[in-house]
């Protein structure tokens, strides 16, 4: 039942990222809903779930909405692996800990993502970080506060189940 529920939520989050994120974007800055879900699954359910959900949600994100195919897939897989490895090291009932770790994770994700885009296109790296990445980090953190509390109420996804 847990596997089915995780896959269903993965499909829902990818669909929301593709369809809803552009609508709720502010000046071309949208939260990364799929990364929020990958982080939550990896942090709550561990490394195995994190790797697989990171890979497949990244694949689906790249398949439907990416100019650099494979970039999200690779980065989400790495996030799933690293955060899943940290599962046992932190107290999971504290939302503050989740948010701090998520903030660091999404900041690193945005920097690496911007580095890859900078390598394959013309642009000013630091200007892109300031204009897009930093606001996207804050926007994603705000959305994650709501989504983490919502996902924690789902019985098969809650930490410790």
DRENMINU-846409 format. One record per atom (N, C-alpha, C): residue number from 1; residue in one letter; atom name; x, z, y. Coordinates in steps of 0.001 Angstrom, whole numbers, plus 524288, in hexadecimal, padded with zeros to 5 digits. Layout:
! DRENMINU-846409
   seq   type   atom       X       Z       Y
   NUM      A     CA       X       Z       Y
...
END
This chain:
! DRENMINU-846409
   seq   type   atom       X       Z       Y
     1      X      N   80336   80000   7FB51
     1      X     CA   80000   80000   80000
     1      X      C   80362   80000   804F0
     2      X      N   807AF   802F7   804D1
     2      X     CA   80B16   80348   8095F
     2      X      C   80D7E   7FDF9   80AA4
     3      X      N   80F4C   7FB34   806A1
     3      X     CA   811C1   7F61E   80784
     3      X      C   80DD4   7F259   80A01
     4      X      N   80919   7F23F   807E1
     4      X     CA   8050D   7EED8   80A04
     4      X      C   803F0   7F02F   80FB9
     5      X      N   80386   7F524   810EB
     5      X     CA   8025F   7F6DD   8163F
     5      X      C   806CF   7F575   81A03
     6      X      N   80BA0   7F627   81848
     6      X     CA   8101F   7F4D9   81B94
     6      X      C   8103F   7EEF9   81CA9
     7      X      N   80F46   7EBD1   818AC
     7      X     CA   80F35   7E621   81966
     7      X      C   80AC6   7E485   81D0B
     8      X      N   80640   7E6E2   81C5D
     8      X     CA   801CE   7E5B7   81FC4
     8      X      C   80311   7E70B   82572
     9      X      N   8054B   7EBA0   82657
     9      X     CA   806C5   7ED25   82BA5
     9      X      C   80AFD   7E98B   82DD3
    10      X      N   80EA4   7E7DB   82A84
    10      X     CA   812BA   7E44A   82C46
    10      X      C   8104E   7DF36   82E44
    11      X      N   80CA5   7DD1B   82B4E
    11      X     CA   80A07   7D846   82CEB
    11      X      C   80707   7D924   83203
    12      X      N   8046D   7DD93   8326F
    12      X     CA   8017A   7DECC   83733
    12      X      C   80523   7DF3A   83BE8
    13      X      N   8098D   7E1EA   83B49
    13      X     CA   80D27   7E296   83FAE
    13      X      C   80FA8   7DD71   84150
    14      X      N   810F3   7DA16   83D8E
    14      X     CA   8131C   7D4F5   83EF5
    14      X      C   80EFB   7D1C3   841D5
    15      X      N   80A27   7D1E7   83FE5
    15      X     CA   805E9   7CF0D   84281
    15      X      C   804FD   7D126   84804
    16      X      N   80530   7D64D   8489F
    16      X     CA   8048A   7D89D   84DD4
    16      X      C   80905   7D718   85175
    17      X      N   80DC0   7D6E6   84F5F
    17      X     CA   81243   7D565   8528B
    17      X      C   811A6   7CFCF   85488
    18      X      N   80FC6   7CC6E   8512B
    18      X     CA   80F38   7C6F7   852A7
    18      X      C   80A9A   7C625   85656
    19      X      N   8064B   7C8D4   8554B
    19      X     CA   8018A   7C7CA   8584D
    19      X      C   800A9   7CB8D   85CE0
    20      X      N   80198   7D08D   85C1E
    20      X     CA   80055   7D46F   8601E
    20      X      C   804CC   7D574   863F3
    21      X      N   80995   7D557   8621A
    21      X     CA   80E04   7D69D   8657D
    21      X      C   80E4D   7D328   86A5B
    22      X      N   80D73   7CE03   869F0
    22      X     CA   80D85   7CAE5   86EC5
    22      X      C   80930   7CC68   8729D
    23      X      N   804D5   7CE44   87091
    23      X     CA   80073   7CFBF   873ED
    23      X      C   8019C   7D4D2   876DB
    24      X      N   80425   7D88C   8743C
    24      X     CA   80541   7DD92   876BE
    24      X      C   80A9B   7DDB4   8795D
    25      X      N   80D36   7D933   87990
    25      X     CA   8125B   7D90F   87C0A
    25      X      C   811D4   7D9CD   881F0
    26      X      N   815DD   7DC14   8841C
    26      X     CA   81626   7DCF2   889BB
    26      X      C   81AF7   7DA0F   88BB0
    27      X      N   81A28   7D604   88ECD
    27      X     CA   81E6C   7D2C2   890D2
    27      X      C   821FC   7D0D9   88C6C
    28      X      N   81FAE   7CE88   88877
    28      X     CA   82265   7CC49   883F0
    28      X      C   82503   7D062   8807D
    29      X      N   823AC   7D549   88125
    29      X     CA   825FE   7D96F   87DF9
    29      X      C   821BD   7DBC3   87A8E
    30      X      N   82281   7DB4E   87570
    30      X     CA   81EA4   7DD36   871AD
    30      X      C   82143   7E110   86DF6
    31      X      N   81E53   7E4CF   86BFE
    31      X     CA   82094   7E879   86830
    31      X      C   821A0   7E5B6   86305
    32      X      N   8255C   7E7B5   86025
    32      X     CA   8269A   7E57E   85B09
    32      X      C   8239D   7E89E   856E8
    33      X      N   81EDD   7E700   855CD
    33      X     CA   81B72   7E9CD   85233
    33      X      C   81D86   7E9BA   84CA1
    34      X      N   81FDD   7E568   84B17
    34      X     CA   821E7   7E4FD   845C0
    34      X      C   8267B   7E8BB   84501
    35      X      N   829DC   7E91C   848D7
    35      X     CA   82E3F   7ECC4   8486D
    35      X      C   82C50   7F267   8482F
    36      X      N   82838   7F39C   84B0D
    36      X     CA   825EC   7F8D8   84AC6
    36      X      C   8242C   7F9FA   84536
    37      X      N   8219C   7F634   842BB
    37      X     CA   81FBF   7F6F7   83D62
    37      X      C   82444   7F758   83980
    38      X      N   82824   7F3F6   83A01
    38      X     CA   82CB1   7F42E   8367E
    38      X      C   82F5B   7F97C   836F2
    39      X      N   83014   7FB50   83BB5
    39      X     CA   83278   8006B   83C86
    39      X      C   82F42   804AD   839E9
    40      X      N   82A29   804AB   83AD8
    40      X     CA   826CD   808C0   838AB
    40      X      C   82704   808C6   832B6
    41      X      N   8269C   8043C   83051
    41      X     CA   826B6   803EB   82A95
    41      X      C   82BF5   805C8   82881
    42      X      N   83036   803F9   82ACC
    42      X     CA   83563   8058B   828F2
    42      X      C   83640   80B63   829AA
    43      X      N   834AC   80D7A   82E16
    43      X     CA   83583   81303   82F34
    43      X      C   831FB   8167E   82BEC
    44      X      N   82D55   81497   82AA5
    44      X     CA   82996   817B7   827A2
    44      X      C   82A32   81716   821C3
    45      X      N   82B24   81250   82003
    45      X     CA   82B0F   81132   81A68
    45      X      C   83067   81023   8180E
    46      X      N   8345F   80F7F   81B3F
    46      X     CA   839A2   80F0E   81932
    46      X      C   83BF2   80998   81950
    47      X      N   840A6   8095A   81735
    47      X     CA   843E6   804B5   8178E
    47      X      C   841A2   7FFFC   814B3
    48      X      N   83F9A   800BF   8100A
    48      X     CA   83D94   7FC57   80D06
    48      X      C   83915   7F9B2   80FE2
    49      X      N   8354C   7FCC8   81192
    49      X     CA   830F3   7FA92   81495
    49      X      C   832F2   7F82B   819AA
    50      X      N   83696   7FACD   81C37
    50      X     CA   838A6   7F8E0   8212B
    50      X      C   83B3C   7F397   820B0
    51      X      N   83E5E   7F2E8   81C9C
    51      X     CA   8410D   7EDEC   81BCF
    51      X      C   83D21   7E991   81AD3
    52      X      N   83989   7EA73   81734
    52      X     CA   835D0   7E658   815C8
    52      X      C   83212   7E515   81A3D
    53      X      N   83007   7E905   81CC3
    53      X     CA   82C74   7E80D   82120
    53      X      C   82F6D   7E59E   825B2
    54      X      N   8343C   7E75F   826A3
    54      X     CA   83765   7E4F9   82ABC
    54      X      C   8385C   7DF39   829B3
    55      X      N   839BA   7DDF4   824DF
    55      X     CA   83ACA   7D882   82379
    55      X      C   835E8   7D522   8240A
    56      X      N   831A5   7D6BD   82189
    56      X     CA   82CFA   7D372   8217D
    56      X      C   82A30   7D33C   826C3
    57      X      N   82A1E   7D787   8299A
    57      X     CA   827A7   7D74B   82EC5
    57      X      C   82B04   7D412   83286
    58      X      N   83024   7D46D   831F8
    58      X     CA   83398   7D11D   8351D
    58      X      C   832FE   7CB60   833BD
    59      X      N   83279   7CA47   82EAB
    59      X     CA   8319F   7C4E9   82CEF
    59      X      C   82C8C   7C2C2   82F33
    60      X      N   82861   7C5DA   82ED3
    60      X     CA   82355   7C418   830E2
    60      X      C   82385   7C37E   836D2
    61      X      N   82627   7C705   8397C
    61      X     CA   826A9   7C696   83F2D
    61      X      C   829A1   7C1A7   840A6
    62      X      N   82DE4   7C0A3   83DE5
    62      X     CA   830F7   7BBF5   83EF6
    62      X      C   82E03   7B700   83D8D
    63      X      N   82B0C   7B73F   83967
    63      X     CA   8281E   7B2B2   8379E
    63      X      C   82411   7B101   83BA6
    64      X      N   8217D   7B4BA   83E10
    64      X     CA   81D3C   7B37A   841A2
    64      X      C   81EBF   7B36F   8475E
    65      X      N   822FB   7B605   848C7
    65      X     CA   823F6   7B6B1   84E5C
    65      X      C   829BB   7B78E   84F8C
    66      X      N   82D0A   7B3BD   84E4B
    66      X     CA   8328E   7B482   84F77
    66      X      C   83554   7AF4A   8500C
    67      X      N   838BD   7AF1B   853D5
    67      X     CA   83BF4   7AA77   85476
    67      X      C   84106   7AB02   85164
    68      X      N   84295   7AFB2   85049
    68      X     CA   84757   7B0BB   84D45
    68      X      C   845C6   7B2F5   847FD
    69      X      N   84478   7AF7E   84464
    69      X     CA   8427A   7B138   83F54
    69      X      C   8468B   7B486   83C7B
    70      X      N   844EB   7B906   83AA8
    70      X     CA   84848   7BC8C   837B5
    70      X      C   84A4A   7C129   83AD5
    71      X      N   84A0C   7C0CC   83FF6
    71      X     CA   84C1F   7C502   84335
    71      X      C   848EC   7CA02   8429C
    72      X      N   843CD   7C9A1   8432C
    72      X     CA   84080   7CE3F   84261
    72      X      C   840D4   7D02A   83CC6
    73      X      N   840F6   7CC81   83918
    73      X     CA   8413C   7CDF6   83398
    73      X      C   84617   7D14E   83290
    74      X      N   84A83   7CF92   8347D
    74      X     CA   84F54   7D27F   833B7
    74      X      C   84F5E   7D7B1   8368D
    75      X      N   84D9A   7D7AD   83B64
    75      X     CA   84DA8   7DC86   83E6E
    75      X      C   849B7   7E07D   83C63
    76      X      N   84510   7DEC0   83AE7
    76      X     CA   8412D   7E25E   838B7
    76      X      C   84306   7E48C   8337F
    77      X      N   845A0   7E150   83062
    77      X     CA   847BE   7E32A   82B64
    77      X      C   84BD3   7E76B   82C59
    78      X      N   84F3E   7E691   8301A
    78      X     CA   85343   7EA76   83164
    78      X      C   850BB   7EF7E   83363
    79      X      N   84CCC   7EEF9   836C2
    79      X     CA   84A05   7F39A   838B5
    79      X      C   8478C   7F687   8342A
    80      X      N   844F2   7F3B0   830A4
    80      X     CA   84286   7F62A   82C17
    80      X      C   84675   7F901   828B8
    81      X      N   84B03   7F6A9   827F9
    81      X     CA   84F1B   7F913   824CA
    81      X      C   85147   7FDFB   82765
    82      X      N   852CD   7FD85   82C50
    82      X     CA   8554D   801E8   82F0A
    82      X      C   85179   8066D   82FD5
    83      X      N   84CD5   80549   831B9
    83      X     CA   84905   8096F   832B2
    83      X      C   8472B   80BC4   82D8D
    84      X      N   84675   80887   8298F
    84      X     CA   844FB   80A89   82468
    84      X      C   84921   80E17   82221
    85      X      N   84E10   80CFE   8234B
    85      X     CA   8525C   81055   82177
    85      X      C   8524B   815A4   82424
    86      X      N   85010   815D2   828C7
    86      X     CA   84FEE   81AB2   82BC1
    86      X      C   84B1C   81DF7   82A84
    87      X      N   847C3   81C21   82713
    87      X     CA   842BD   81EAE   82601
    87      X      C   84344   82481   824D4
    88      X      N   846D5   825F1   82180
    88      X     CA   84741   82B60   81FC4
    88      X      C   84A06   82EE4   823B7
    89      X      N   84C6A   82CA5   827A7
    89      X     CA   84F9B   82FBB   82B3F
    89      X      C   84C9A   83226   82FCA
    90      X      N   847C1   83089   83096
    90      X     CA   844E3   83255   8352C
    90      X      C   83FA1   8348F   833A8
    91      X      N   83DC9   83820   836D0
    91      X     CA   838B8   83A96   83617
    91      X      C   8347F   836C2   837DE
    92      X      N   83139   8351F   8344C
    92      X     CA   82D95   830E4   83564
    92      X      C   82878   83288   837EF
    93      X      N   8275D   83780   83849
    93      X     CA   82277   83928   83AAC
    93      X      C   822EA   839BC   84094
    94      X      N   82769   83899   842AF
    94      X     CA   82842   83907   84845
    94      X      C   8283D   83389   84AAA
    95      X      N   8242C   83249   84D90
    95      X     CA   823B4   82D1B   84FED
    95      X      C   82810   82C33   853E2
    96      X      N   829E5   83054   85669
    96      X     CA   82E1B   82FD7   85A3A
    96      X      C   8330A   82DA8   857AD
    97      X      N   83450   82F82   85303
    97      X     CA   838E3   82D84   8502B
    97      X      C   8381E   827C0   84EE9
    98      X      N   8336B   82662   84D1F
    98      X     CA   8323F   820E3   84BFD
    98      X      C   83328   81D79   850C8
    99      X      N   83142   81F37   85537
    99      X     CA   83198   81C18   859FD
    99      X      C   83740   81B8D   85BCE
   100      X      N   83A49   81FB3   85B88
   100      X     CA   83FCF   81F6E   85D1F
   100      X      C   842C5   81B97   859A5
   101      X      N   84210   81C0B   8548E
   101      X     CA   844C3   81881   850F5
   101      X      C   842CE   812F0   851B1
   102      X      N   83DB4   8125C   8528A
   102      X     CA   83B92   80D21   85378
   102      X      C   83DBE   80AD0   85882
   103      X      N   83E40   80DF5   85C97
   103      X     CA   84059   80C07   86190
   103      X      C   845E7   809FB   860DF
   104      X      N   84919   80CDE   85E07
   104      X     CA   84E75   80B21   85D02
   104      X      C   84E62   80624   859C1
   105      X      N   84AFF   80603   855D1
   105      X     CA   84A9F   80176   85264
   105      X      C   8490D   7FC97   85567
   106      X      N   844F8   7FD00   85887
   106      X     CA   8431C   7F850   85B43
   106      X      C   846EF   7F69E   85F80
   107      X      N   849A7   7FA51   861E5
   107      X     CA   84D9C   7F8DD   865BD
   107      X      C   85204   7F5C7   86321
   108      X      N   853E0   7F7AA   85EAF
   108      X     CA   857F3   7F4D2   85BD5
   108      X      C   855FC   7EF88   859F1
   109      X      N   85125   7EF67   8580B
   109      X     CA   84ECD   7EA71   8565A
   109      X      C   84EBD   7E68F   85AE1
   110      X      N   84CFB   7E83A   85F69
   110      X     CA   84C96   7E4C0   863F1
   110      X      C   851F3   7E2CD   865AF
   111      X      N   855E5   7E62C   86580
   111      X     CA   85B2C   7E48D   86709
   111      X      C   85D45   7E07F   8633B
   112      X      N   85CB7   7E17C   85E28
   112      X     CA   85E9D   7DDBF   85A3E
   112      X      C   85B8F   7D8A4   85A9E
   113      X      N   85673   7D8FF   85B48
   113      X     CA   85330   7D451   85BD1
   113      X      C   854EA   7D122   86094
   114      X      N   855D0   7D3C4   864F8
   114      X     CA   8578A   7D115   869B9
   114      X      C   85CEE   7CEAA   868FC
   115      X      N   86064   7D156   86626
   115      X     CA   8658E   7CF20   8650B
   115      X      C   8651E   7CA11   861F1
   116      X      N   861CD   7CA0F   85DF4
   116      X     CA   86111   7C54F   85AE2
   116      X      C   85EC5   7C0F1   85E31
   117      X      N   85AE5   7C21F   86163
   117      X     CA   85897   7BE1E   864BC
   117      X      C   85C8A   7BC1F   868B2
   118      X      N   85FC1   7BF94   86AB3
   118      X     CA   863B8   7BE1E   86E83
   118      X      C   867BA   7BA6E   86C16
   119      X      N   868FF   7BB3D   86723
   119      X     CA   86CC7   7B7E4   8647F
   119      X      C   86AC4   7B252   863CC
   120      X      N   865AA   7B1B8   86353
   120      X     CA   8636E   7AC99   86228
   120      X      C   860AE   7AA16   866CC
   121      X      N   86113   7AC76   86B5C
   121      X     CA   85E80   7AA29   86FE6
   121      X      C   86192   7AB73   874D4
   122      X      N   86005   7A8EF   878F3
   122      X     CA   86277   7A9F9   87DFC
   122      X      C   85F62   7AE57   8809D
   123      X      N   86210   7B21C   8828B
   123      X     CA   85F6D   7B66F   8852B
   123      X      C   8634D   7BABA   8865C
   124      X      N   861AD   7BE3D   88992
   124      X     CA   864FA   7C2A4   88B01
   124      X      C   86341   7C74F   887BF
   125      X      N   866B7   7C91B   88467
   125      X     CA   86577   7CD22   88093
   125      X      C   8636F   7D21D   88321
   126      X      N   86654   7D449   886CB
   126      X     CA   864DD   7D94E   88916
   126      X      C   85FE1   7D8E7   88C56
   127      X      N   85F1C   7D47F   88ED6
   127      X     CA   85A4B   7D3B0   891CA
   127      X      C   85595   7D387   88E1C
   128      X      N   85630   7D0F9   889A1
   128      X     CA   851F5   7D0D0   885C7
   128      X      C   850D7   7D632   88382
   129      X      N   854EE   7D941   882AC
   129      X     CA   85431   7DE97   880B9
   129      X      C   85103   7E1BF   884AD
   130      X      N   8527A   7E164   889A3
   130      X     CA   84FBC   7E464   88DAA
   130      X      C   84A32   7E268   88E9C
   131      X      N   8498E   7DD4E   88E87
   131      X     CA   8446E   7DB19   88FDB
   131      X      C   84087   7DB60   88B5D
   132      X      N   84249   7DA94   88692
   132      X     CA   83EAA   7DA51   88228
   132      X      C   83F39   7DED9   87E4E
   133      X      N   843F8   7DFEB   87CA2
   133      X     CA   844C0   7E39D   87856
   133      X      C   8435F   7E936   879C8
   134      X      N   84555   7EB17   87E1F
   134      X     CA   8444B   7F084   87FA7
   134      X      C   83E71   7F173   88085
   135      X      N   83BB0   7EE18   8836E
   135      X     CA   83602   7EEED   883E6
   135      X      C   83328   7EE8F   87EAA
   136      X      N   834E4   7EAFB   87B33
   136      X     CA   8326A   7EA86   8760F
   136      X      C   83335   7EF7B   872DA
   137      X      N   837B0   7F1F8   87377
   137      X     CA   838B2   7F6EB   870C3
   137      X      C   834BD   7FB04   8728C
   138      X      N   83417   7FB9E   8779E
   138      X     CA   83071   7FF93   8799B
   138      X      C   82ACB   7FE58   8781C
   139      X      N   82958   7F96C   8785F
   139      X     CA   8240D   7F7DC   876F1
   139      X      C   8230E   7F8EA   87123
   140      X      N   826D5   7F79F   86DDB
   140      X     CA   8263F   7F891   8683B
   140      X      C   825FF   7FE63   86703
   141      X      N   828F9   80187   869D6
   141      X     CA   828CB   80733   86902
   141      X      C   82362   8094F   86A66
   142      X      N   82133   80788   86EB3
   142      X     CA   81BF0   80948   87032
   142      X      C   817E6   807CC   86C10
   143      X      N   81826   80311   86A2A
   143      X     CA   81479   80151   86623
   143      X      C   8156F   80447   8610C
   144      X      N   81A60   80565   85FDE
   144      X     CA   81B9D   80817   85AF3
   144      X      C   81969   80DA2   85AD3
   145      X      N   818F7   8102B   85F4D
   145      X     CA   81696   81565   85F68
   145      X      C   8111C   8153A   85D11
   146      X      N   80E1D   81164   85E9F
   146      X     CA   808CF   810C1   85C99
   146      X      C   808E4   80F09   856E0
   147      X      N   80C1D   80B1F   855A1
   147      X     CA   80C1C   808FC   85050
   147      X      C   80E3F   80CD4   84C4A
   148      X      N   81246   80FD0   84DA8
   148      X     CA   81458   813B2   849FC
   148      X      C   8102A   817AF   84898
   149      X      N   80D60   8199E   84C88
   149      X     CA   80955   81D83   84B61
   149      X      C   804EB   81B1C   8482D
   150      X      N   803A3   81638   84924
   150      X     CA   7FF98   8138C   84621
   150      X      C   8015B   8129A   8407C
   151      X      N   80620   810C3   83FC9
   151      X     CA   80821   80FB3   83A87
   151      X      C   808E3   814B2   8375D
   152      X      N   80A2F   818FC   839F8
   152      X     CA   80AD3   81DFE   83739
   152      X      C   805B8   81FDF   834CB
   153      X      N   80158   81E27   836E9
   153      X     CA   7FC41   81FC4   834DF
   153      X      C   7FA92   81C8B   83027
   154      X      N   7FD65   81860   82EF7
   154      X     CA   7FC3E   81532   82A60
   154      X      C   7FEA3   817F3   825AA
   155      X      N   7FB70   819A5   821E7
   155      X     CA   7FD55   81D04   81DA5
   155      X      C   8020C   81AEF   81A9E
   156      X      N   8021B   81603   81935
   156      X     CA   8065F   813FF   815F9
   156      X      C   80B37   81282   81918
   157      X      N   80AE2   812A4   81E3D
   157      X     CA   80F61   81163   82181
   157      X      C   811CF   8162F   82403
   158      X      N   80F1E   81A88   823DB
   158      X     CA   81105   81F43   8266A
   158      X      C   81607   8212E   823D7
   159      X      N   819AB   82330   826F4
   159      X     CA   81E7C   8254A   824C2
   159      X      C   81D58   829B3   820EB
   160      X      N   8201D   829A4   81C9B
   160      X     CA   81F91   82DD3   818C3
   160      X      C   81B92   82CC0   8148E
   161      X      N   818B8   8287F   814ED
   161      X     CA   814D5   8272D   810E4
   161      X      C   8172C   823AC   80CC9
END
